[in-house]
Amino acid sequence: MLFCLSGGVVCVRVLRRTPLLMPLQVTWPFPQCPRLGWRISSAFVMGMVGSYSYLWTKYMNSLSVHNQDVLLDLVDERPQDTPLITVSNHQSCMDDPHIWVCVQVLRRTPLLMPLQVTWPFPQCPRLGWRISSAFVMGMVGSYSYLWTKYMNSLSVHNQDVLLDLVDERPQDTPLITVSNHQSCMDDPHIWGVLKLRQLWNWKRMRWTPAASDICFTREFHSRFFSRGKCVPVVRGVLKLRQLWNWKRMRWTPAASDICFTREFHSRFFSRGKCVPVVRGDGVYQRGMDFLVERLNQGDWVHVFPEGKVNMTEEFIRLKWGVGRLIAECSLHPVILPLWHIGLNDVLPNKTPYIPRAGKRVTVLVGKPFTVKHIVEALRAENKSPVEMRKTLTDFIQAEFRTLKSQAEALHQRIQTSR
């Protein structure tokens, strides 16, 4: 009886430690100390794949991103010694990289190109520049005044508040006005509410940012808009420089039986910062160890804690790997949940596996948080590694469930409003 029990235990351990599908079929693709050539090729792969994802998701489909600044600030601004873990649902085999177009490429990325003209504002504007600027401001302002007031029907409420601030505020008191944006001619038309004397007062008139890829593509346009006190800004989300920033981009686990079956595939995906994990081989395997090391260096790791492409779209129990990453990271990572809807329409989970266009995609970025207090409490209570992994994973799962319902409501609202 004792022998059978021992044999049963051995059998259980063999089943647990044995890959359910297959072991890694290629040599480990990550050098201990990556040389310059490896890092350059990796940056090239990351940038090219990211650029494809950016163009396809942004321009070939309809993308909505909510709270994206939260992620972008964490990618850009977090301290070097603060690791980042992002977790998201998994709808399609191309969620990564498509999701990073959605979330990364929308805030500070030049959508077309950087500023194509010389900077149009002199350090010390001469009299001729200021006269020409006052003329442009006055003429465009007069057109707006006449067109808005006499060629259309204009109603302004609380106008005196604006007029008094433009005219009467002290010289050392700046003014910021904000408004919604419905048309490419909102500015200057909105300033038809001002008096003509204000429209011709160069000193009193506003400065405003203007899209560089529209207003500043040629020198003549640059001279005109700059004299209209329009300042070029490059629109976008992450800068394309961030998609090409090897150090700042995420690491992510990838199925070894799909992405690492041949040496060429292994070289490609490893340079895309994808780390092979053997599904069914548990939380203790080389790929997971590698990701813990990356977190301990302050890097960004993204995981799909469902552990597979969720084709049913039902809420399923999360795998414990994310719990291990958090529990064994020595730096207390920032954790950011994401939930996306519609990427399985961009690349359906059925043949032919060809990216589609014209689909609606919604991405909801949650609130960043840490679980330092939970980890410290679990350690103080001398909880086992299994208990720690389960508790931390359950906490992530609760946050995930809340985010899912919010994302679905947003997506439905957008769909019904079309």
N, C-alpha and C positions, 0 to 999 in steps of 0.2 A: 504493500500500500504506500509506504514511504517512497519507494523507488518510483512508483507511478506518479506520485505527487511531484517529486523532483524532476522527473522527465517532463511532466506537464509544464513546470516552470521554465525549463530549458526551451521547450517547444515554443512557449509564449515569447520568450526573449528572442529566439531566432526569427519568429514571424515579425516581431516589432522592428528588429534591426535590419531585416532584409528588405531591399527596395521592392515595392510591389510591382513595379514595371521593369526597371532595368537600372544598373549602376551607370555612373558617368562613363561614356564610351570614348572619351577623348582625354588627352592630357590636361591637367589643370591649367586654365588659360591665363591666369594672372601671375605675372612675375613678382617676386618678392620686392624688388626695387625697380619699378618701371623705368626704362631708359627713355631718352627724349623721343626717339622714333616711335616707340609704342604710344607715348602720350599724345604725340602729334596725330598719329593715325586714329587714336581714340577720339580726340577732339574733332577730327574730320567726320568720323562716322556719326557722332552725336549731333554735330551741326547740320549735316546733310539730312539725316532722318528727321531732326527737329524742324528744319526748314520745309521739308515735304509736308509734315504734319500740319505745320502752321498754314501753309497755302491751301491744303485740301480742306481742313476743318473750317478755316476762316472764310474762304472765298467760294468753295464748292458746296458748302452746307450753311445752315443758319445756326449760329452759336449764341447762347446766352450764358454768361458767367456771373454768378452772384457772390459778392464778398471777395472778389479776386485779390484785392489789395492786401488782404490778410496774408495770403500765400506769398505774394510778391515781396512784401516787406520782410517776411521770414527768410526767403531765398537771398535777398540782397543785404539785409541789415543785421541779421543775427550775429552775435560774436563768433569768432573763429572756434572757440572752445565749446560752443553750444550745438550739439547735434540736432537734427530734425528728422522726425519720422512722420510721413504722411501715409494715410490709409484710405483706400477707396473701394467701392464695389467693383465687380468684374463682370462685364456684359459681353465682351467680344475679345477675340485673340489679338486685336490691335488696339485695345484700350490704352496700353502703353505701346507706342508713343503718342497716339492721338490726343489723350487727355492733356498732355503737356503743351500742346498747341493751345488748347482751350484755356488753360489756366496760366501758362507761362508767357504766352506770346501776346498777351493783350494789353499790357499796361505801358511799358516803356519801349516797345519794339518799333523801330521805324517801319511803318507798313509798306512804304515803297523804297525809300532811300534816305540817307541823312541829308542835311541842308546842302543844296546844290549850288548855292551862290555864296559870295563873300558876306560876312556879317555886315548888315546894312546900317548899323548905327555908329556914327563917329563918337569917339570918346568925349570930345568937346565940340558939339555942333556949331558950325559957323553961322553967320547971319543969313547967308544965302540958303543954307539947309533949313533953318528955322522958318524963313519966309515961305519957302516952297511947301514946307509941311503945313504951315498955317493955311495956305491957299488950298491944299488938298483937303484938309479937315473942313474948312469952311464950305467949299463947293459941294463935297459929298454930303455934309450935314444939311446944307440948304436943299439939295435934291431930296433927301430923306424927309425933311420938314414939309416940303411942298407935296411930295408924293403921298406921305402917310396922312397928312391933315386934310388935303384938298381933293386928292384923287381916290381917297378911301374914307371910310367912316371910323373915326378914332374916338375911343372913350378912355380917359385916364383917371384913375382913382387915387387919391392921396398924392397928386402930382407935386403939391407944395413941399412935401417932405424931401423929394429928390432935388427940386430946384433950390431949396434952402441949403442943402448939403453941398451942392455944386458951388453955390455963390458965397455962402456965409461961414463955412467951417474955417477954423484957424489954419494958418499956413503950415503948422507943424502937426496937423491932424490928417493922416491919410484916409482915403475912402475906398472901400471894396464894395462893389455891387455884384450881385449874382442873379442869374435868371435862367429859365429853361431855354431850350434850343430847338426850334421847330423848322427853321429854314436857313439856307446858306446866306440869306440876306437879313437875318435877325439884327446883326450889326452890319450896316448902319441904320436900318429902318427904325429900330427901337428908339434911337436918339432923336427921332422926329418929335418926341414929347418935350424936348428942351426948347429954350428960346433961341432965336437967331443970334442974338448977341453972345450967348454961351457957346453956340456952335462955331463961332468965329474967334473964340478965345482959346488960343493954343495952350496956354498954361493951364486952363481949367478943364480942358477936355480929357477924356479917359485914355488910358493905354489898355490894350487887350491882346491876349494871345491869339494867334492865327495859325492854321494848319500849314506847315512848311511844304507839304506835298501838293498843296493847292495854290497858295498865294506866293510862294517863294521859289518857283521852279526856274524863273528866268530873271536876269538882272533888271530888266525894265519893270517887271511885276514887283520885284523886291524893292526897287526905289519908290514905286507908287505906294505900296502897302506900308512900308516903313515910315513914309511921311504921313500916312494916315494913323500913325501911332499904333500899328499892329506889329506884334513881336512874334517871330517864327518859333513854333514849338513842333517837335516831332511827336506825332501821335502813335500810340501803341500800348503793349502790356509789358512783358519783360523785353529788354532790348534783344534784338537778334544777337547782340554780343553775348547775352546770357545763354542763349541756345548753343553758342559756340564757346562758352566758358566751361572748360572741362572740370575745373575745380568746384564750381558751384552747382553743377547738374547732379541729379539724383543717381543713387545706386538702386537696383531693384532685383529681387530674385526672379529667376525664369526657369521653366520646366526643362530639366536636362534631357528628357526623352523627346522634346520638340526642337529646342534651340541649340542643343549641344550634341548632336548625333554624328557630325562630321567635323573634321579639323577646320575646314573653311568656315562653316557656320560658327564654330566655337570662337574663331578669331574675330569674326564680325560682331557677334553678340557681346563678347567680352569687352571689345572696344566701345560698345554702346553702354558699358557699365551695367550689363546684365550678369547676374551671378547664378551659376547653375545650382539648383536644388533638386534632389531626387524625391519625387512625390511618394509619400508612404514611408520614407526613411526616418521620420521623426524630427524633433527639433534639434537634435544633436547630430549635425553633419557639417562637412567642411564649408559648404556655402553659407550656412547660418553663422558659423564661427567667423567667417570672413566679414559678414555684415556687422557683427558685433564689433569687430576691430575697426571698421569704417566709422561706426557711431562714436567709438571712443576717441577718434581723431576729429570729431566735430562735423562729420559729413552728413549729407542728407540721404536718407534711405526711404524709398517708397515701397509699400507692400500692399498686395491684394489679400487681405486676411481671410477671405472666403476660401482661398486655396485652389480655386478652379474658376472657369468661366461659368457664371450662374445663368444658364439659359432659361430657367423657369421664372427668373426674376422674383422668386419668393425670398423672404428673409431667412437665411440659413445661419447655423452656428459657426462662429469664427474659429479658425485654427489657432492653436496655442503658440505658434511661432512668433507672433507679434508680442505675446506676453514674455517670451524669452528675451527678445531683443531689448525690451524695456527693462526687465528685471536685471539683466547682466550688463547693461550699459552703465559705466561709472560716472557719466557726466550729467545725468538727469535730462533726457532729451525733451525738446518741445514736440508735442504731438498735435497734428493737424488733420482732422477728418475731412474727406471730400465725398460727395455723392453726385454721380452723373447719370443722366438719362438720355438715351438716343444714340449712343455710340454703336450699339448693336444694329442700328438702322444704317449707319455710315458703312459698317462692314458686317453684313449679316452672318449669322452662324450657320450658313448653308451654302452650298455651291450655287453659282460660281463665286469664289472668294475674291470679289473685286470691289474696291471702295466705291460707294455710291455718292451721288451729289444731290443737293437740294433738300437735305434732311434737317430736322430741327433737333438741336442738341442743347441740353441745359446742364450746367455744372454749378453746384452749390458748394461753396467753401465754408466750412464750419468755423467755430471759434477755437483758436489754439489753446492748449492747456498742458499742464504737466501733472504727473502722478507721483511727484516726489514724496508727498505726505503719505500716500498709500504704500509706496515702496519702503519708506523708513518705518512705518507702522508694522508692516509684514516682517521686516528684518528684526525689529524689536521683539516681536512675538515669536521669533525663531521658527517661522513657517518654512516648510520644505519647499524646494524649487518647484515641485508640481503645484502646490497650493498657491505659490506666488504667481506662476504662469496663469493658472485658472482665474484667480482674482483679478489680475490686470486685464486679461482678455475679456472677462465679463464686463469690466468697466468700459472698455473700448466698445464692446458690443452695444451697451446701453446708449452711448453717445451716437453710435452708428444708426441705431433704430430711429432715434429722434430726427436725425438729419435726413434719413430716407423719406419720412413722411413729409417733411418740409419741402424737399426737392420735388417730390411728386406733385404737391399742391402748386408749386411755382410752374412746373412744366405744363400742368393741366390749364392753369390760368393763361399762360402764353398761347397754348394751342387754341383755346376757345376765343381768345381775343383777335386771332388772325382773320 
